[in-house]
Amino acid sequence: MTAPQPNVYAGIDTHQNTNHVGIINEVGKKLADKEFPTTSTGYQALLDFVLTFGTIIAIGIEGTASYGAGITAYLRTHNITVKEVIRPNRQTRRGGKSDPIDAYSAAKTVAADGDDLPVPKLLGGAIDGIRMLLKARTTAMKARTAATTQIIHFLTTAPAVVREQYAGLTGDDLHAALIATQPVIDDHLGIALRRLSLRIEFLTDEIDTAYDQLDALTKDVAPALAAAKGIGPVSAARLLVTAGENPERITSKAAFAALCGTSPLQASSGKTNRHRLNRGGDRQANSALYDIVKSRMSNDPRTKEYVARRIAEGKTKKESMRCLKRYVANEVYSLITDPPAVPTIDDLRPLRKSRKITLKTVAEYFSTWETTISRLERGLTRNDELADEYRKYLLETV
């Protein structure tokens, strides 16, 4: 009769070219460690090596979003439970540092605290593509800002005749005027200003293209999130990247709120019982929630009523916004993990045209702007209540 396989835990210390794995049993005894290359054959050899010692309960990996991304993805495709280990604890560090030490430390951490360790985000899917586009757009915006700042600085210190030539011009008008110049070969200031303006023009096109791509991708990946009120393509992209390709790893609304830095933290001591602002979490996601709240405070009647009520209760505007960010985080979590069907609006424009009704007539009937109706018809904004009333109006109009 074959003896049952023992249970084992493993930890991996990741590097650019190598992965060092350490294996322990259920009571923490070191069994073996070995180094493998970060190649497809290396990943397979590493998994085969661990399996020779028993049944794998879980593997802890450092740097799952960087050097450990490849081995993490490979292990997950083989249904191995993978947990992210942040770093060896300080007590272990005092005993020295080496690849085997770090690997065994990761194995001990996942054996002791496996249930509390985060599940790594998956890379390589549609969300990863959104992450790359978002990052490329962000760096392009930073480069454009740097070029704009340089133009301002150069013009500030330029000779009076140059300053006077471009006095009163700003933004696109200034850049267009600088691009239109043909500086002579020894006019270094003119050459620099024109070159910077051309760079800004190129970067602006790149930023606009990335925005359109993010708009299309977020609508394809998470239509319910993209259609929600006040959530633009960039905010949707940031929140999707935070949730990751496998949002099921986030087990509750509270966990997602903590991930976004919108959960208040206990700051009680003695007779004092209070909470303080959470400044941790993913700051990009936190920024996205802030942008959504700002948009809704300007355009959403219910949000305006909520803020007015909280201020009447003695809350400040900033405190009201913090509360709203938590509510929005809860909403976003549901839209990502359990998205509702997005109501179709494709029938509105054809139905209006078949009735020979103009946008102006519809806008006047609903006491709104023509652009509001046009954007609703084209799916650029979502307002389910208005869409239902609009459809009812069109069907009843002969």
C-alpha positions in Angstrom: 0.0 0.0 0.0 1.4 3.4 -1.0 2.1 5.8 1.9 0.2 9.1 1.6 2.3 12.0 0.3 3.3 14.5 3.1 2.2 18.1 2.9 4.8 20.7 2.2 5.1 24.5 1.9 7.5 26.3 -0.3 8.9 29.8 -0.6 10.5 31.5 -3.6 13.1 34.3 -3.5 12.8 35.9 -6.9 15.5 37.7 -9.0 15.7 38.8 -12.6 17.4 35.6 -13.9 16.9 33.1 -11.1 14.3 31.8 -8.6 15.5 30.2 -5.4 13.0 27.9 -3.8 13.0 26.6 -0.2 10.8 23.7 1.0 9.6 22.9 4.5 7.2 20.4 6.0 4.1 21.1 8.1 6.1 21.5 11.3 8.6 23.9 9.7 11.5 21.5 9.2 13.7 22.5 6.2 13.7 19.8 3.5 15.6 21.3 0.6 16.4 24.4 -1.4 17.6 24.9 -5.0 18.0 27.6 -7.6 16.3 27.6 -11.0 16.5 29.9 -14.1 13.6 32.2 -14.9 12.7 30.4 -18.1 9.8 28.1 -19.1 11.9 25.0 -18.5 13.1 26.5 -15.2 9.5 27.0 -14.0 8.6 23.4 -14.8 11.8 22.1 -13.1 11.1 24.2 -10.0 7.5 22.8 -9.7 8.7 19.2 -10.3 11.4 19.7 -7.7 8.9 20.8 -5.0 6.4 18.0 -5.9 9.1 15.4 -5.2 8.8 16.3 -1.5 5.0 15.9 -1.2 1.7 17.6 -1.8 2.0 21.4 -2.1 -0.3 23.3 0.3 0.8 26.8 -0.7 3.8 28.6 -2.1 4.9 32.1 -0.9 6.5 34.3 -3.4 8.3 37.7 -3.1 7.7 40.3 -5.8 4.7 38.7 -7.5 4.2 41.9 -9.6 7.9 42.2 -10.7 10.6 39.5 -10.8 8.1 36.9 -9.5 5.4 37.6 -12.1 6.4 34.8 -14.4 6.6 32.0 -11.9 3.4 33.2 -10.2 1.5 32.9 -13.5 3.0 29.5 -14.2 2.1 28.1 -10.8 -1.4 29.4 -10.9 -2.0 27.7 -14.3 -1.1 24.5 -12.5 -3.7 25.2 -9.7 -1.1 25.8 -7.1 -2.1 28.1 -4.3 0.2 31.2 -4.4 0.4 33.9 -1.7 2.3 37.1 -1.8 5.1 37.5 0.8 6.1 41.1 1.3 9.6 40.5 2.8 11.4 38.4 5.4 10.7 39.6 8.9 13.3 41.6 10.8 14.2 38.8 13.1 15.2 36.7 10.2 17.2 39.5 8.7 19.3 39.8 11.8 20.4 36.2 11.2 21.8 37.2 7.8 20.6 37.4 4.2 21.0 35.0 1.3 18.8 33.5 -1.3 18.2 30.2 0.7 17.5 32.2 3.9 14.9 34.4 2.1 13.3 31.4 0.4 12.9 29.5 3.6 11.6 32.6 5.3 8.9 32.9 2.6 8.0 29.3 3.1 7.7 29.7 6.9 5.6 32.9 6.4 3.1 31.2 4.1 2.9 28.2 6.5 2.2 30.4 9.5 0.1 33.2 8.0 -1.1 31.8 4.8 -4.8 32.8 5.4 -3.9 36.4 6.0 -1.5 36.8 3.1 -2.8 38.5 -0.1 -3.5 36.6 -3.2 -1.3 38.0 -6.0 -2.9 40.0 -8.9 -2.8 38.2 -12.2 -0.8 39.8 -15.0 -0.9 39.4 -18.7 -4.6 39.8 -19.3 -6.9 42.7 -20.4 -6.4 44.5 -17.1 -2.7 44.4 -17.5 -3.1 46.0 -20.9 -5.1 48.8 -19.3 -2.4 49.2 -16.7 0.3 49.6 -19.4 -1.8 52.1 -21.4 -2.6 54.1 -18.2 1.1 54.2 -17.2 2.2 55.2 -20.7 -0.4 58.0 -20.7 0.7 59.2 -17.2 4.4 59.4 -18.3 3.4 61.3 -21.4 1.4 63.8 -19.3 4.4 64.3 -17.1 6.7 64.8 -20.1 4.3 67.3 -21.6 4.1 69.2 -18.3 7.9 69.3 -18.1 8.1 70.7 -21.7 5.5 73.3 -21.0 7.4 74.4 -17.9 10.6 74.7 -19.9 8.9 76.9 -22.5 7.6 79.2 -19.7 11.1 79.4 -18.1 12.9 80.1 -21.5 10.4 82.9 -22.3 10.7 84.4 -18.9 14.5 84.8 -19.2 14.4 85.6 -23.0 15.3 89.0 -24.4 12.6 91.6 -24.3 12.0 91.5 -28.1 11.2 87.8 -27.8 9.0 88.1 -24.8 7.0 90.9 -26.5 6.6 88.8 -29.6 4.7 86.1 -27.7 3.1 88.3 -25.0 -0.6 87.4 -24.4 -0.3 84.0 -26.0 -0.8 80.9 -23.8 -1.5 77.2 -24.2 -2.2 75.9 -27.7 -2.0 79.4 -29.2 1.5 79.9 -27.9 2.6 76.4 -29.0 1.1 76.9 -32.5 2.9 80.2 -32.9 6.3 78.7 -31.8 5.8 75.7 -34.2 5.1 78.1 -37.1 8.5 79.9 -36.6 11.5 79.1 -38.8 14.5 80.0 -36.5 17.9 80.4 -38.2 20.7 78.0 -37.3 22.3 80.2 -34.7 19.0 81.1 -33.0 19.3 78.5 -30.2 16.5 79.9 -28.2 14.1 79.8 -31.1 15.2 76.3 -32.0 14.7 75.1 -28.4 11.2 76.7 -28.1 10.1 75.2 -31.5 11.4 71.8 -30.6 9.6 71.9 -27.2 6.4 72.9 -28.8 6.6 70.1 -31.4 7.2 67.7 -28.5 4.1 69.0 -26.7 2.0 68.6 -29.9 3.3 65.0 -30.3 2.6 64.1 -26.6 -0.9 65.7 -26.8 -1.8 63.4 -29.7 -0.3 60.4 -27.7 -2.3 61.3 -24.6 -5.6 61.7 -26.5 -5.1 58.4 -28.3 -4.4 56.6 -25.0 -7.5 58.2 -23.6 -9.6 56.9 -26.4 -8.1 53.4 -26.1 -8.7 53.4 -22.3 -12.3 54.4 -23.0 -12.8 51.5 -25.4 -11.0 49.0 -23.2 -12.8 49.8 -19.9 -16.2 49.7 -21.7 -15.3 46.2 -23.1 -13.8 44.8 -19.8 -16.2 46.4 -17.3 -19.3 47.9 -19.1 -21.2 48.4 -15.8 -18.3 50.3 -14.2 -17.7 52.4 -17.3 -21.4 53.3 -17.6 -21.7 54.4 -13.9 -22.4 58.1 -13.2 -19.3 60.2 -12.9 -16.8 57.4 -13.7 -14.7 58.4 -16.7 -12.2 56.2 -18.6 -9.2 57.1 -16.5 -10.9 56.7 -13.2 -12.4 53.3 -14.4 -8.9 52.2 -15.6 -7.3 53.1 -12.2 -9.9 51.2 -10.2 -9.7 48.1 -12.5 -5.9 48.0 -12.2 -6.3 48.2 -8.4 -8.8 45.3 -8.4 -6.7 43.3 -10.8 -7.4 40.5 -13.3 -8.7 38.4 -10.4 -10.9 40.7 -8.2 -12.2 37.6 -6.4 -9.1 37.8 -4.3 -10.7 40.9 -2.6 -13.2 39.2 -0.3 -15.4 42.1 0.8 -16.4 45.7 0.3 -14.4 46.6 3.5 -11.3 44.9 2.1 -11.7 46.9 -1.2 -12.2 50.1 0.8 -9.0 49.4 2.7 -7.2 48.6 -0.5 -8.2 52.1 -1.8 -7.3 53.8 1.4 -10.9 54.9 2.2 -11.4 52.9 5.4 -11.0 54.9 8.6 -8.4 53.5 11.1 -8.8 53.2 14.8 -6.9 55.9 16.7 -8.3 55.4 20.2 -6.3 55.7 23.4 -7.4 55.7 27.0 -10.7 57.6 27.3 -10.4 58.8 23.7 -12.4 56.8 21.1 -11.9 58.1 17.6 -10.8 57.1 14.0 -8.3 58.8 11.8 -7.9 59.1 8.0 -6.4 56.1 6.3 -3.4 57.4 4.3 -2.4 54.0 3.1 -3.8 51.9 0.3 -3.5 52.4 -3.5 -3.2 56.2 -3.9 -4.2 56.0 -7.6 -7.4 54.3 -6.7 -8.0 56.8 -3.9 -7.4 59.6 -6.4 -10.0 58.0 -8.8 -12.6 57.9 -6.1 -11.9 61.5 -5.3 -12.4 62.5 -9.0 -15.7 60.5 -9.1 -17.0 62.2 -5.9 -16.1 65.7 -7.3 -17.9 64.9 -10.5 -21.0 63.7 -8.7 -21.0 66.7 -6.4 -21.2 68.9 -9.5 -23.7 66.9 -11.6 -25.6 64.4 -9.4 -28.7 65.8 -7.6 -28.6 63.0 -5.0 -25.0 63.6 -4.2 -25.7 67.4 -3.8 -28.5 66.7 -1.4 -26.3 64.3 0.6 -23.5 66.9 1.0 -26.0 69.6 2.0 -27.5 67.3 4.6 -24.2 66.3 6.1 -23.0 69.9 6.2 -26.3 70.9 8.0 -25.4 68.1 10.5 -22.1 69.8 11.3 -19.8 68.0 8.9 -17.3 69.9 6.8 -17.2 69.5 3.1 -14.0 67.6 3.3 -15.5 65.2 5.8 -18.6 64.7 3.6 -16.3 63.9 0.7 -14.5 61.2 2.8 -17.9 59.6 3.5 -18.8 59.7 -0.1 -15.5 58.1 -1.2 -16.4 55.1 1.0 -19.9 54.8 -0.5 -18.4 55.0 -4.0 -15.8 52.4 -3.1 -18.6 50.0 -2.1 -20.5 50.7 -5.3 -17.3 50.2 -7.4 -16.6 46.9 -5.7 -20.1 45.6 -6.6 -19.8 46.9 -10.2 -16.5 45.0 -10.6 -17.2 41.8 -8.7 -21.0 41.4 -9.5 -21.7 43.7 -12.4 -25.4 44.3 -13.3 -26.5 44.3 -16.9 -26.1 47.6 -18.6 -29.4 48.8 -20.1 -29.3 49.3 -23.8 -29.7 52.8 -25.3 -29.1 51.9 -28.9 -32.8 52.2 -29.8 -33.2 55.8 -28.6 -31.7 57.7 -31.5 -33.3 55.6 -34.3 -36.6 55.8 -32.5 -36.3 59.6 -32.2 -35.4 60.0 -35.9 -38.3 57.7 -36.9 -40.6 60.0 -35.0 -39.0 63.1 -36.8 -38.3 64.7 -33.4 -35.3 67.0 -33.0 -32.9 67.1 -30.1 -34.0 70.6 -29.3 -37.6 69.4 -28.8 -36.6 66.5 -26.5 -34.3 68.8 -24.5 -37.1 71.4 -24.0 -39.5 68.6 -22.9 -37.1 67.4 -20.3 -35.8 70.9 -19.4 -32.2 69.9 -20.1 -29.5 70.6 -22.6 -29.4 69.2 -26.1 -25.9 67.9 -25.4 -27.2 65.9 -22.5 -29.7 64.1 -24.7 -27.1 63.6 -27.4 -24.5 62.1 -25.0 -27.2 59.8 -23.6 -28.1 58.6 -27.1 -24.5 57.9 -27.9 -23.7 56.1 -24.7 -21.2 58.7 -23.5 -23.1 59.2 -20.3 -25.4 57.0 -18.4 -28.7 58.0 -16.8 -31.0 55.0 -16.5 -34.0 57.0 -15.1 -33.8 59.6 -17.9 -33.3 56.9 -20.5 -36.5 55.1 -19.4 -38.5 58.4 -19.4 -37.0 59.3 -22.8 -38.0 56.0 -24.3 -41.5 56.2 -22.8 -41.8 59.7 -24.3 -40.7 58.6 -27.7 -43.1 55.5 -27.7 -46.1 57.7 -26.7 -45.3 60.4 -29.3 -47.1 59.8 -32.6 
